[in-house]
Amino acid sequence: MLRKIARLFVIKTHWEAYLIIYALALGATTRGAHYLEIYPGYGGDLLFLACTGAVFMAGAKILDCLKHERAAAERADGQTDLPA
């Protein structure tokens, strides 16, 4: 039962990854907008850029991990046919 619940929190497809990245971006821009209100000027601008930059790095990492996991699964499938 716990495995079924745990599978809900695993990103399996690019579509799911894009939805997660979109949600991260919404949160980051909201946080950045708050920073712009609290810290007007260059300080707020830099914090806003830091928030959005973090989403770019996280999104790239998520998509990269999906690619590596898919390649590892394909390699594992190919190793099942070992010669006798």
Buried (B, 14 or more C-beta within 10 A) or exposed (E): EEEEEEEEEEBEEEEEBBEBBEEBBEEBBEBBEBBBEEBEEEEBBEBBEEBBEBBEEBBEEBBEEBEEEEEEEEEEEEEEEEEE
